[in-house]
Amino acid sequence: MSGRTPTGLEHPYDLIVIGAGINGAGIARDAALRGLRVLVLEQDDIGGATSAWNSRLVHGGLRYLEHAEIGLVRESLRDREILLRTASHLVTPLPLLIPLYAGQRRGPGLVRMGMLAYDLLSLEKSLPWHRMYDRATLRAIEPSLASEGLLGAARYYDAQATFPERLTLENLLCARANGATVYTHARARRVHRTAEGGDVTGVEIEDRLTGKTSHARSGSVINVAGPWVDHLLGATAAVFPRRIGGTKGTHIVVPPFPGAPGHALYAEAAQDGRPYFTLPWNGLYLIGTTDTRYDGDPGAAEATEGEIRYLLEETNRLIPGAGLTRDQVLYAYSGVRPLPYVAAGDTGAITRRHLIVDHRDHAPGLWSVIGGKLTTYRHLAEEAIERIGRSRGWPLPPCPTRHRRLPGAEIPDLETFGRRFAAANGLTPALAKRLVGLYGVNAEAIAERMADDPRLREVFSPQTGAVAAELIHAFEAEMAETLTDALMRRTMVGLGPSAGLDAVEEAARIAGEWLGWDRAREAAEVEGFRAYIARLHPGVAPSTG
């Protein structure tokens, strides 16, 4: 069953959610679990923009302490703990080191104070408290770090969401299982009102795969379009002030390199003092991020050579033996943070706290979400539904998402599940680990497909180990509509060392055979994927032999 919905959606919904990034997905799940009739509209694919192009961390916001955003840090730490429990297959603990050098903006005393505050703001956490290391201890742990001026380090814990794309997806799978309608590749062209300044009555929709136009009725619409929030507001009426002041963040992905750290590193860039990460991720290393103002098309954001060079230079400065060059960059990606509009000033000082704007003065029944973080999407969703419910007079039950697990994490002990899963289905440890890591307990559905037809055990992506059954599952059970959807945000093959380019033709062949695509469709899907990947500046992947 795909995510496509027939045109002619006029029947009313309690709430229309525009945008299926992590915040829109969280809002849809919260609303559906509380019994609301929900329609989700996404102009592209689930989790395909800002929610994918970030640092892939579920973190408390240590840096926000510098700007005295204590409440945001407390909220982030609380929801980090919730996600470690309710999405345990997708969100895992991550130890980080902050190397301390003489002459940095953030000296040992300031960092130690920040570490203590970070711990005290999360007394109920399951993760270890911070530790301070002297120079000798740090050199024993991470000997590849630059030695000149090295004073020591702080070690603390946050969490990593290796694939936030799948975290977003699972929120929507849960929403759909509880009655929500999810309509992807469907652009909300404008919000309808009774008159200029009148009540919201629904949304005009363009199906971007068929070109057809339809309408959906609702007196309540929440605009969670991320960096496109102003686009929808502008298409609805000219009276809305600018809300989004996007900043672009760029990351590079490289293979393991000489001196590659065993810990994730959170270091201060020598060029501008901005903190950046070097993260073990997906068998590779993820390095970033930048933070520059961006007013262009959010869908066209991509890394510049200057940004790539900046990240390489900072990494080589921190780890002198790395010797990273441009040729070693497997790919680079950029996303636009939908931050509140601020005309001038330091981008790092712009609040990362979300805003939920009620447009009752110009369009009663319309709300917009500004900003928001991956870590706090659940709390944002709870707040949004509570506010809309009060405004609409809905007798809502309590929010269930603080304790309710996502579909793939319904069994608390996933480690034991993984061992039993591998043995029961005759899978190699590598394949079992992959399937449980991506799908959690829903890996059983992949195993069932392979049991029904052994041909679906075929590995179509040797670099990632993805099997044909996953590809079919993406289309039939996880709302994929295009090969790009399936490779980038379901099987995650598109984030392997070759950015999926080594597997795309075989994937198209499998989809053609099992889904009934003709040769023209196969070729078009391959070309569509290659065009999509081009903006990631893919390089040459290392050999898997």
MINU-588750 format. One line per field, with one value per residue (C-alpha): x, y, z. Coordinates in steps of 0.02 Angstrom, whole numbers. Example, Ala and Ser with C-alpha at 12.3 -4.5 7.8 and 13.67 -1.06 7.14 Angstrom:
BEGIN
u	c(615:684)
v	c(-225:-53)
w	c(390:357)
***
This chain:
BEGIN
u	c(0:78:46:-52:-225:-353:-399:-564:-528:-669:-734:-687:-539:-516:-339:-234:-46:59:234:297:463:495:387:240:255:258:105:10:52:0:-163:-207:-170:-292:-430:-425:-459:-293:-232:-44:14:197:260:401:435:428:577:659:721:782:742:869:1008:1063:1199:1093:1105:973:1056:1020:1088:1248:1291:1126:1190:1303:1147:1061:923:908:727:769:913:802:666:793:872:702:648:817:782:608:674:809:667:527:637:777:817:842:911:1065:1186:1339:1494:1574:1739:1769:1957:2020:2161:2250:2183:2009:1854:1785:1917:1921:1832:1687:1671:1675:1535:1435:1460:1399:1246:1209:1211:1108:974:947:959:839:941:1000:1164:1327:1381:1523:1707:1855:2017:2191:2310:2395:2231:2163:2322:2301:2119:2135:2321:2287:2227:2340:2459:2509:2417:2316:2255:2135:1954:1779:1682:1494:1349:1213:1126:1134:990:1086:938:815:726:664:621:509:435:393:296:191:171:100:-12:-76:-108:-218:-323:-220:-213:-36:-24:154:215:63:95:-20:-42:-143:-255:-437:-535:-715:-659:-512:-469:-604:-600:-497:-600:-470:-322:-296:-180:-72:-21:157:162:1:-21:-200:-277:-391:-458:-473:-591:-546:-568:-397:-233:-57:84:237:325:493:592:441:325:327:295:128:83:124:18:-127:-126:-8:-35:77:245:405:429:576:758:840:1020:1111:1210:1331:1407:1533:1545:1714:1775:1877:2044:2214:2192:2002:1936:1850:1741:1631:1721:1642:1777:1800:1847:2009:1950:1795:1772:1614:1588:1580:1568:1671:1555:1574:1417:1351:1523:1590:1627:1507:1589:1495:1413:1419:1292:1265:1115:1017:876:871:759:773:757:911:1028:1193:1370:1491:1672:1717:1613:1687:1862:1825:1770:1919:2042:1969:1973:2154:2200:2120:2188:2353:2378:2209:2273:2096:2082:1937:1949:1908:1740:1611:1471:1415:1243:1160:996:907:860:687:738:641:679:809:869:1050:1173:1264:1172:1228:1134:966:856:830:670:514:370:190:106:-84:-138:-309:-296:-285:-340:-430:-396:-219:-61:123:271:434:597:606:739:748:768:613:491:383:363:327:191:113:113:40:-105:-143:-151:-257:-370:-401:-435:-556:-640:-595:-608:-441:-374:-200:-48:12:181:287:271:207:344:364:314:490:527:375:486:598:742:793:961:879:752:893:979:818:769:932:921:737:756:925:1004:1185:1229:1266:1097:1003:1093:1052:868:840:938:827:658:664:534:459:610:496:397:555:597:422:442:608:529:387:507:694:733:697:853:955:1077:1057:1177:1338:1405:1257:1195:1017:910:771:637:673:645:476:430:469:338:207:213:311:234:379:321:484:649:728:606:651:840:859:728:676:821:949:1056:1074:1180:1306:1484:1431:1273:1173:1244:1318:1148:1021:1010:989:859:762:769:702:564:521:506:405:304:266:367:403:576:534:482:640:750:656:674:860:885:777:886:1047:983:936:1106:1200:1168:1266:1424:1457:1639:1724:1678:1812:1816:1715:1834)
v	c(0:165:339:397:464:489:665:736:751:871:779:877:843:904:960:978:970:1048:976:801:842:787:924:894:706:728:840:717:573:667:723:551:465:585:537:683:660:714:748:770:855:848:931:805:655:618:692:748:923:1001:843:746:874:901:836:682:715:706:825:936:1092:1116:1268:1352:1376:1512:1610:1576:1472:1366:1318:1253:1149:1076:1035:958:850:787:740:663:542:506:465:351:249:266:255:145:67:237:345:281:352:442:489:653:736:923:949:1099:1207:1360:1522:1459:1564:1429:1390:1241:1336:1387:1214:1133:1249:1206:1021:1034:1134:1008:867:961:1002:817:732:594:546:369:427:446:613:710:682:799:728:800:807:639:545:623:581:400:399:501:511:585:754:903:916:1100:1195:1042:1055:909:874:856:698:696:600:647:536:503:477:393:409:546:509:347:430:547:402:302:448:451:262:275:421:324:168:278:348:490:513:547:623:644:733:843:1030:1142:1286:1399:1401:1441:1564:1622:1798:1916:1897:1764:1592:1452:1327:1211:1191:1184:1039:1004:822:841:667:681:870:857:983:942:1020:966:1046:1090:1237:1205:1207:1206:1263:1158:1185:1225:1345:1356:1428:1601:1530:1461:1616:1726:1619:1635:1823:1972:2031:1906:1974:1878:1740:1635:1690:1531:1487:1353:1213:1108:938:829:639:554:373:322:413:407:460:453:474:336:465:595:763:931:1058:1244:1297:1394:1507:1580:1499:1410:1237:1093:904:758:610:424:390:250:170:337:508:656:827:989:1109:1285:1421:1555:1660:1591:1673:1562:1416:1294:1149:1206:1227:1137:1142:1268:1227:1358:1270:1101:1174:1254:1087:995:1125:1124:934:927:1059:962:794:834:657:650:728:742:810:861:696:601:686:554:682:842:901:1062:1102:1262:1290:1372:1496:1652:1801:1919:2058:2059:1992:1832:1681:1576:1691:1666:1565:1381:1383:1350:1471:1423:1573:1592:1691:1730:1914:1875:1693:1619:1433:1446:1417:1414:1330:1429:1343:1185:1052:868:832:926:881:779:920:1043:927:912:1100:1129:1008:1074:1253:1210:1102:1244:1365:1246:1189:1008:893:808:663:683:676:494:520:539:353:274:190:212:60:-11:3:-86:-218:-137:-263:-245:-328:-492:-472:-452:-613:-712:-630:-681:-861:-884:-819:-892:-721:-672:-565:-419:-426:-450:-302:-194:-240:-218:-54:18:-62:-118:-253:-219:-309:-460:-395:-395:-571:-629:-562:-654:-814:-801:-782:-818:-706:-559:-604:-535:-399:-255:-138:-227:-73:-61:-241:-190:-331:-332:-363:-193:-107:-188:-154:31:45:-72:-30:132:256:270:334:354:263:416:402:219:239:401:389:206:86:226:158:336:381:241:275:289:389:248:271:96:19:126:26:-139:-61:-1:-174:-254:-124:-153:-339:-334:-176:-190:-41:-39:0:183:201:113:229:384:333:303:473:556:483:534:711:716:651:776:914:810:824:636:585:418:290:174:-3:-130:-269)
w	c(0:-54:12:-140:-110:-250:-300:-242:-55:-16:137:294:408:585:543:386:417:279:279:320:397:575:651:535:560:748:743:633:749:905:825:756:922:1004:883:760:574:498:321:292:133:78:-80:-102:9:194:286:124:167:330:428:324:300:479:596:640:825:960:1080:1227:1146:1244:1137:1182:1359:1287:1241:1408:1328:1484:1451:1277:1345:1481:1354:1236:1370:1427:1251:1213:1355:1289:1115:1183:1255:1125:969:1033:864:784:926:1018:1149:1080:1181:1128:1168:1173:1148:1246:1177:1243:1172:1125:1155:1270:1400:1520:1658:1547:1472:1644:1701:1545:1575:1754:1702:1565:1693:1823:1694:1662:1831:1778:1624:1586:1508:1607:1681:1604:1641:1623:1551:1572:1425:1461:1477:1319:1221:1273:1215:1054:1008:836:901:870:1017:1011:1148:1197:1377:1395:1353:1419:1382:1387:1310:1188:1060:875:754:614:498:551:387:461:626:527:429:584:656:499:493:668:617:467:571:680:538:463:275:209:36:-28:-185:-158:-145:-46:-168:-54:98:60:166:168:119:139:322:340:418:343:244:168:51:-137:-184:-335:-362:-425:-500:-602:-617:-556:-436:-291:-133:48:173:352:468:545:449:521:408:451:284:364:255:139:274:195:22:78:176:26:-88:34:59:44:223:310:371:339:466:407:406:345:375:278:359:257:300:212:218:207:226:380:373:459:639:629:806:902:988:909:922:959:924:903:726:720:579:661:832:779:855:731:738:674:695:665:562:453:440:377:453:451:472:495:503:434:473:341:293:146:49:-105:-149:-2:-122:-217:-69:-93:-29:-101:-132:-2:131:87:97:266:341:269:333:508:516:455:583:725:665:576:514:427:266:198:22:-88:-181:-21:3:-42:-46:38:85:139:224:268:450:460:596:644:533:606:491:547:674:715:645:792:910:823:940:903:1005:902:882:848:765:767:614:684:635:449:432:583:586:516:618:567:650:645:688:791:819:781:966:1022:883:1002:1127:986:922:1094:1116:942:965:1139:1073:922:1030:1152:1011:925:1086:1056:1210:1182:1284:1361:1248:1234:1149:1305:1336:1177:1076:890:785:767:953:1022:1102:1234:1222:1040:1069:1120:982:855:907:900:737:652:712:672:494:448:420:429:580:463:377:540:617:467:465:651:649:512:546:727:760:589:517:534:385:278:335:290:113:95:161:35:-111:-89:-238:-123:-24:-169:-113:-234:-143:-92:-2:117:113:65:-4:-134:-3:74:-91:-118:64:38:-99:-30:155:181:60:-63:-232:-327:-331:-251:-106:-83:-94:3:140:159:125:155:13:-53:99:72:12:-171:-132:-209:-383:-380:-343:-434:-595:-505:-392:-544:-620:-460:-447:-629:-604:-443:-463:-648:-710:-897:-965:-991:-808:-750:-854:-795:-613:-633:-714:-581:-445:-530:-550:-366:-310:-419:-291:-163:-270:-260:-273:-295:-164:-91:-153:-54:-100)
***
